[in-house]
Amino acid sequence: MTDQELCQKLYEGDKKAFDGIYRKYWERLFLYVYKISGDRYQSEDIVQEVFVKLWRRRQVRKINQLENYLFKSAKYGVSNLIRDRRIRLPLEDYMANLVEEVNADLLIEEKETDRIIRESIDSLPSRCQEVFIMSRDDFQSNKEIAQQLNLSVRTVETQIHKALKFIKKNLAQIYFW
């Protein structure tokens, strides 16, 4: 069948005509697109999309020059891919750099916070410091701390409260509560 006959049959909704067009042009279109894009999977997608559009628009537009129509459609598909790559790549680069910057900022902030907390704990009165370390670093309950240090549970709670208040005050240097 000639291209004109295939197009007429396609216009009438003949699936065999569509299959014939697909077999006749798929490889040539793929090689054309692949030569430009350099990406096998993207090329397959573009060529597939050309044929999907051909089938969907078969009754909307009567095609006189089938080969020209298919290659122009493929060319538009490639140009859209290239346009999208230009838009996406700078954004992807920006996002990658942003993530690195945010991670670096968070690491610096975390180190600074840790430094202030450690200095605050070191500046606490000895008994308050001891109670706080037993509570937070050794994960002991207030009751366990009270028994070990011969203090009331209420005194332990008060010491922990004083320590936290002092640490928060020092953290206000970098954070606004």
N, C-alpha and C positions, 0 to 999 in steps of 0.2 A: 504494500500500500504506500502511496505517496503521503507526504506530510499533509497535503490539503485534504486528502481522503480521511486520514487519521483525525484531523481537526474537525471535519464534518461529523464523523462518527462520535467523536468526543462531545461535540456540541449536542448531539442527540442523547448523550448519557451512556454510551457504549463503554463498558468497563474493559473489554478486550482491546479496544482502541487505546484506552489509557495505558494498559499494560504494555502494549506495543511501543508507545511513546516512551514509557519508562525504560524499557529494555534498550531502546535505540539510543537514548540520550543520557542516561544516568551516569555512565562511566566518563563520558566526555565532559559533562558538567562538573562532576566531582574533580577530575584532573585540573580543569580550569580554575575552580575555586581553591583547590589545594595549592596550586602554584602561587596564588596570590596570598592566601592566608597563612599557609605553612602549618596549619593545625588540622590533623585528620578528622577529629571528632567534630570540630566546628564546621569543617567542610561538609561532612556527612549531614549535619543538621541543616545547613543552608540549602543543600541540594534537595533534601527531603522536604523542606518548607516550600521550595519552588514547585515541587510536584503536588503538594497538598493544596497550594493556592491555585494551581492549574485546574485541579479537579473541582475545587469549590467555585471557581469563576467560569467554569466551562460554558454555562448558559448566559452569563452576563456579557461576555465579550467574545465575539467570533474572531478567531486568530487566523490571520492570512499567512504570516511568516513564522512558522512554529519554531524553527531553530533560533531566529533572532529574538523571539519572545522569551524563550527559555534562557538564553545566555544573558539577555538584559535583566531578567528577573534574578539570575544568579549574581550578576554584577551588582545589583542593588543590595542583595543580601550581604555580599562581601563588604560593600561600602558602609552598610549599617553596622556590621561587625567591627570594622576599623574605627568608625565613629564612636561606638560604645567602648572600645578598648581605650581610646584616648580619654574619654570621660572617666572611666573606671580606674585606670592605672594611677593617675595622680591622686585620686581619692583614696585608693588602697595604700599608696605610699604614705600619704598623710596620716591615715589611720594607724598604720604600723608604727610610724614615728611617734604618734600621739600615745599609743599604748606604752612604748618604751619610756617616754617622758613621764607619763603618769606613774608607771612602776618605779622609776628612779625617784620621783617626788615622794611617793608613798614610802619607799625605803628610807629616804632621808628623814621624813617626818616620823617614821617609826623609831629610828635610831635616836632622834632628838627627844621623843617622848620617853623612851626607855631611859635615856641619860637623866632627864629631869626627875623621873620617878626614883631612880637609884640614888641620885643626890638627895632627894627629899627624904627618902628612907634613912640614909646615912646621917641626915641632920636631925632626926628625931631624938628625943631623950632616950636613954638606954632602955628603960623598962618598956616604953611605948614601942620602940623599935623591935625589941624582942617579941612582944605580943603580936605585933603586926606581921613579922616574918613567920612566926609559928602559924598564924592564921592563913596567910596568903601563900607562902612558899612551901610550908610543910603540910598544908591542908588539914590542920587540926581544928576541931570544933572549939567553940568558946568554953564549953564545959571541960574539955581535955586540957586546954591551956590553963584554965583556972586551977585545976587540980595540980598540975605540974609546978606552977609558980606560987601556989598557996595564996591565990587571990579569989575574990568573989567573981561570979560570972558577970555581974553588973560592971565591975571594975574593968574586966577584959573588954566588954562591949564599949565602954567609955574610951579606953585606950585605942581601940580600933577606929572608933568614930573620930577621935582627935587626929590620928594618923591620916585617915582618908581626907579629912578637911584640910590638913596641911598640904598633902599631895595635890589636891585639887587647886588650892591657892597657887601653888608653884606652877602647875600646868597652865594656869591662866596666862602665863607668859606667851604661850604659843596658841592656845585655844581660848575661845570666848564661850563661856558656859552660859 
